[in-house]
């Protein structure tokens, strides 16, 4: 990956990491599905009237909008709401990187190398430690919901890869139009009209700023760049970079919510980072330390 693209990817992971704390601020007053629905409504409108429909079949736009909007962010919002800290949600969601690598190998026949497998196992060990945290920042339903969101993120990555469009921003804007109605319906099915009746009161300044951050820098800008990188590089190269998200996610949670970082959380984060390093640079390390002939045996 070129240096400037790597820097862009790191900037995106910082935005995504802090976004978990920003979402939690919005969830303090607004229903999880309504917050996600408003987010994608604003991603689509008014931009959809200014940006032409990308030249891709409707099935890609519809499936991406549903999987990314409802399956990923609707579920992750709910997971944070019912019992997972912003920092740990950022950490747990990163299992998506390894789902994406595995699915990329199955669907696109991208090579799956030993150092990527080793890195994935190391990071998954770090994520497993999350379940041992007992400081009140973790609940099993919250973790399972975010893991489901991680699976949906992996599927969304495959959809954007399969669509193979150069009109990435248009793809994001038009696909976003298919998420709000299902999200609003889910809120009504689960909670009735209560969330809507209180919405005007709930949309205070903090909630509005949270929504604005989620829509513009976090979704339209960051996912536009990220999906562009997915077009240029194999999924197995781009996906592991998302493991930087929990570092910024935990940092944001510490700064905004004063989340404590006991040793078990730090160990989990270190294991995830080591997994990232092994997945990205394991082959280069082997090339440096082990003779080519020996490695070919």
NORFENGI-V766958 format. One record per backbone hydrogen bond with DSSP energy under -1.0 kcal/mol. NH is the residue of the N-H (numbers start at 1). CO is the residue of the C=O. If there is no record, write none. Layout:
nh:NH co:CO
nh:NH co:CO
This chain:
nh:6 co:2
nh:7 co:3
nh:8 co:4
nh:9 co:5
nh:10 co:6
nh:11 co:7
nh:12 co:8
nh:13 co:9
nh:14 co:10
nh:15 co:11
nh:16 co:12
nh:17 co:13
nh:18 co:14
nh:19 co:15
nh:22 co:18
nh:23 co:19
nh:24 co:20
nh:25 co:21
nh:26 co:22
nh:27 co:23
nh:29 co:26
nh:30 co:26
nh:35 co:31
nh:36 co:32
nh:37 co:33
nh:38 co:34
nh:39 co:35
nh:40 co:36
nh:41 co:37
nh:42 co:38
nh:43 co:39
nh:44 co:40
nh:45 co:41
nh:48 co:44
nh:49 co:46
nh:50 co:47
nh:51 co:47
nh:56 co:54
nh:60 co:57
nh:61 co:57
nh:62 co:58
nh:63 co:59
nh:64 co:60
nh:65 co:61
nh:66 co:62
nh:67 co:63
nh:68 co:64
nh:69 co:65
nh:70 co:66
nh:71 co:66
nh:72 co:67
nh:73 co:68
nh:74 co:69
nh:75 co:70
nh:76 co:72
nh:77 co:73
nh:78 co:74
nh:79 co:75
nh:80 co:76
nh:81 co:77
nh:82 co:78
nh:84 co:80
nh:85 co:137
nh:89 co:85
nh:90 co:86
nh:91 co:87
nh:92 co:88
nh:93 co:89
nh:94 co:91
nh:95 co:92
nh:96 co:93
nh:97 co:94
nh:99 co:95
nh:100 co:96
nh:101 co:97
nh:102 co:98
nh:103 co:99
nh:104 co:100
nh:105 co:101
nh:106 co:102
nh:107 co:103
nh:108 co:104
nh:110 co:104
nh:117 co:113
nh:118 co:114
nh:119 co:115
nh:120 co:116
nh:121 co:117
nh:122 co:118
nh:123 co:119
nh:124 co:120
nh:125 co:121
nh:126 co:122
nh:127 co:123
nh:128 co:124
nh:129 co:125
nh:131 co:128
nh:132 co:129
nh:133 co:130
nh:143 co:139
nh:144 co:140
nh:145 co:141
nh:146 co:142
nh:147 co:143
nh:148 co:144
nh:149 co:145
nh:150 co:146
nh:151 co:147
nh:152 co:148
nh:153 co:149
nh:154 co:150
nh:155 co:151
nh:156 co:152
nh:157 co:153
nh:158 co:154
nh:159 co:155
nh:160 co:156
nh:161 co:157
nh:162 co:158
nh:163 co:159
nh:164 co:160
nh:168 co:166
nh:171 co:167
nh:172 co:168
nh:173 co:169
nh:174 co:170
nh:175 co:171
nh:176 co:172
nh:178 co:175
nh:179 co:176
nh:183 co:179
nh:184 co:180
nh:185 co:181
nh:186 co:182
nh:187 co:183
nh:188 co:184
nh:189 co:185
nh:190 co:186
nh:191 co:187
nh:192 co:188
nh:197 co:193
nh:198 co:194
nh:202 co:198
nh:203 co:199
nh:204 co:202
nh:208 co:204
nh:209 co:205
nh:210 co:206
nh:211 co:207
nh:212 co:208
nh:213 co:209
nh:214 co:210
nh:215 co:211
nh:216 co:212
nh:218 co:213
nh:220 co:215
nh:221 co:216
nh:222 co:217
nh:223 co:219
nh:225 co:221
nh:226 co:222
nh:227 co:223
nh:228 co:224
nh:229 co:225
nh:230 co:226
nh:231 co:227
nh:232 co:228
nh:233 co:229
nh:237 co:234
nh:238 co:234
nh:239 co:235
nh:241 co:238
nh:242 co:239
nh:243 co:240
nh:244 co:241
nh:245 co:242
nh:248 co:244
nh:249 co:245
nh:250 co:246
nh:251 co:247
nh:252 co:248
nh:253 co:249
nh:254 co:250
nh:255 co:251
nh:256 co:252
nh:257 co:253
nh:259 co:253
nh:266 co:262
nh:267 co:263
nh:268 co:264
nh:269 co:265
nh:270 co:266
nh:271 co:267
nh:272 co:268
nh:273 co:269
nh:274 co:270
nh:275 co:271
nh:276 co:272
nh:277 co:273
nh:278 co:274
nh:279 co:275
nh:280 co:276
nh:281 co:277
nh:282 co:278
nh:285 co:281
nh:286 co:282
nh:287 co:283
nh:288 co:284
nh:289 co:285
nh:290 co:286
nh:295 co:291
nh:296 co:292
